[in-house]
């Protein structure tokens, strides 16, 4: 695993929020988690019958849209911190996602990494509904060159922090792949969310 992938792995641990939203009646609002039907039967792969578009030239992503869960958010660059881990989006901004600027831009050949928070102390954040996605749903990435890269979801899985499969998530791809990552799994009042939700997607078209 590369130093960049190691840096991202540390950052994913940092994404494990310490919040769990409560409504006015004191009822805990737990973010949706992926069902077993949305997981891969074997290793990560492209859904049978789903087209695979040719890679695009690298271009900076500027906006992420996931119509089925009402995500429409600007994208910011994420670099590495002084400790070698990847920075994460600012928690106070509930509608922003970040992409690893030194990795693959979404739409280009390889694995592009995108992170967003599930919630914060004020309420739901941009990736609150990520765990409710289903295979075949569409993810759109608007790019600086004016194109929109269109991806299709291949699977959504949830992992405990201690068993996070870094090679499975960060591994190189021979086609344009996308990983959307947020916190999820069980929740501890002392340490926050105990895992991460990861959605896997591949490029199917461009507009």
C-alpha positions in Angstrom: 0.0 0.0 0.0 1.3 3.4 -0.9 2.0 6.2 1.6 -0.9 8.1 0.1 -3.3 5.2 0.8 -1.9 5.0 4.4 -2.6 8.7 4.8 -6.2 8.3 3.7 -6.7 5.3 6.0 -5.8 7.5 9.0 -8.1 10.2 7.7 -11.0 7.7 7.5 -10.6 7.0 11.2 -10.8 10.8 11.8 -14.2 10.8 9.9 -15.7 8.7 12.7 -17.9 11.5 14.2 -18.6 11.9 17.9 -22.2 13.0 17.2 -25.5 11.1 17.1 -28.4 13.3 16.1 -31.3 13.6 18.5 -34.7 15.1 17.8 -36.7 17.3 20.1 -38.2 14.4 21.9 -34.8 12.9 22.7 -35.1 10.1 20.2 -31.9 9.1 18.6 -31.8 9.4 14.8 -29.5 6.7 13.5 -28.2 7.2 10.0 -29.3 4.5 7.5 -27.0 1.5 7.1 -26.4 -0.6 4.0 -28.4 -3.8 3.8 -26.7 -7.1 3.0 -28.4 -7.0 -0.4 -26.3 -4.0 -1.4 -23.0 -5.7 -0.4 -20.8 -7.5 -2.9 -21.3 -11.3 -3.2 -17.5 -11.6 -3.7 -14.9 -8.9 -4.1 -15.7 -5.4 -5.4 -16.7 -5.5 -9.1 -18.9 -3.9 -11.7 -22.5 -4.8 -11.7 -23.3 -7.3 -14.5 -24.7 -5.6 -17.6 -23.6 -2.1 -16.5 -21.7 -0.2 -19.1 -18.1 1.0 -18.5 -17.2 4.3 -20.1 -13.8 5.2 -21.3 -11.6 7.1 -18.9 -11.7 10.9 -19.1 -8.8 13.2 -19.0 -8.0 14.4 -15.5 -9.9 17.4 -14.4 -10.6 18.9 -11.0 -14.1 18.0 -9.6 -16.2 20.9 -8.4 -19.6 19.4 -7.4 -21.1 16.1 -6.4 -24.7 15.2 -7.0 -26.5 12.0 -5.8 -30.1 12.6 -6.9 -31.6 9.6 -5.1 -30.5 10.9 -1.7 -30.8 14.6 -2.5 -27.0 15.3 -2.3 -25.9 18.4 -4.2 -22.7 19.7 -2.7 -19.5 21.5 -3.6 -16.3 19.6 -3.6 -13.1 20.8 -2.0 -9.5 19.5 -2.2 -8.2 17.4 0.7 -4.4 17.2 1.3 -2.2 15.6 3.9 -1.8 17.0 7.4 1.4 17.3 9.3 1.1 13.8 10.7 0.8 12.3 7.2 -2.9 11.7 7.4 -5.4 13.1 4.9 -7.4 16.1 6.0 -11.2 15.8 6.2 -13.9 18.3 5.2 -14.7 20.9 7.9 -17.3 19.4 10.2 -19.1 22.7 10.7 -20.1 22.8 7.0 -22.8 20.2 6.6 -23.0 20.4 2.8 -19.5 19.9 1.5 -17.5 16.9 0.4 -13.7 16.5 -0.2 -11.6 14.6 -2.7 -8.0 13.5 -2.4 -6.3 16.0 -4.6 -3.1 14.0 -4.9 -5.0 10.9 -6.1 -7.2 10.1 -9.1 -9.7 12.8 -10.1 -13.2 11.4 -10.5 -13.7 10.2 -14.1 -10.0 9.5 -14.8 -8.6 6.0 -14.8 -8.0 4.7 -11.3 -9.7 4.9 -7.9 -11.0 8.4 -6.9 -11.6 8.9 -3.2 -14.3 11.2 -1.8 -15.2 11.8 1.9 -18.0 13.5 3.6 -19.4 13.7 7.1 -22.6 11.9 8.1 -23.7 14.4 10.8 -22.5 17.1 13.2 -23.6 18.6 16.4 -26.3 20.6 14.5 -27.8 17.8 12.5 -27.5 15.7 9.4 -24.6 16.3 7.1 -24.1 15.7 3.4 -23.5 11.9 3.5 -26.2 11.1 6.1 -28.1 9.1 3.5 -25.1 7.3 2.0 -26.0 4.0 3.6 -29.5 4.0 2.0 -28.1 3.9 -1.6 -28.9 1.0 -3.8 -27.0 -0.7 -6.6 -27.5 1.0 -9.9 -28.2 4.5 -8.4 -26.4 7.4 -10.1 -23.7 9.6 -8.8 -22.7 12.7 -10.8 -19.5 14.7 -10.6 -19.3 18.1 -12.2 -15.8 18.8 -13.4 -13.8 22.0 -14.0 -13.5 21.2 -17.7 -17.3 21.5 -18.0 -18.1 17.8 -18.2 -20.2 15.8 -15.8 -18.9 12.3 -15.0 -21.8 9.9 -14.4 -21.1 6.9 -12.2 -23.3 3.9 -11.2 -23.2 2.3 -7.8 -21.9 -1.2 -7.7 -22.2 -1.9 -4.0 -22.4 -0.3 -0.5 -20.8 -1.9 2.5 -20.1 -1.0 6.2 -16.9 -1.9 8.0 -15.8 -1.8 11.6 -12.8 0.5 12.1 -10.6 -2.3 13.4 -11.4 -4.4 10.3 -11.3 -1.6 7.6 -10.2 -3.3 4.4 -7.8 -0.7 3.1 -6.7 -2.6 0.0 -10.3 -3.3 -1.0 -11.3 0.3 -0.7 -8.1 2.1 -1.9 -6.9 -0.5 -4.4 -6.0 0.6 -7.9 -8.6 0.2 -10.7 -8.0 -0.4 -14.4 -11.2 1.6 -15.1 -12.6 4.9 -13.7 -13.7 4.0 -10.1 -15.2 6.1 -7.3 -15.3 5.5 -3.6 -17.6 7.5 -1.3 -16.8 7.3 2.3 -18.4 8.4 5.6 -18.8 7.2 9.1 -21.3 4.6 10.2 -21.8 1.3 11.9 -22.4 1.1 15.6 -22.2 4.2 17.9 -20.5 4.7 21.2 -21.2 7.8 23.3 -17.6 7.9 24.3 -15.8 7.4 21.0 -18.5 8.0 18.3 -19.2 5.9 15.3 -17.5 2.6 15.2 -17.1 2.1 11.5 -17.3 3.5 8.0 -19.8 3.2 5.1 -18.2 2.9 1.7 -20.1 3.1 -1.6 -18.3 1.7 -4.7 -19.1 3.1 -8.2 -17.8 3.1 -11.7 -18.0 5.5 -14.6 -20.9 4.8 -17.0 -21.1 8.0 -19.1 -20.3 11.6 -19.5 -22.4 14.7 -20.2 
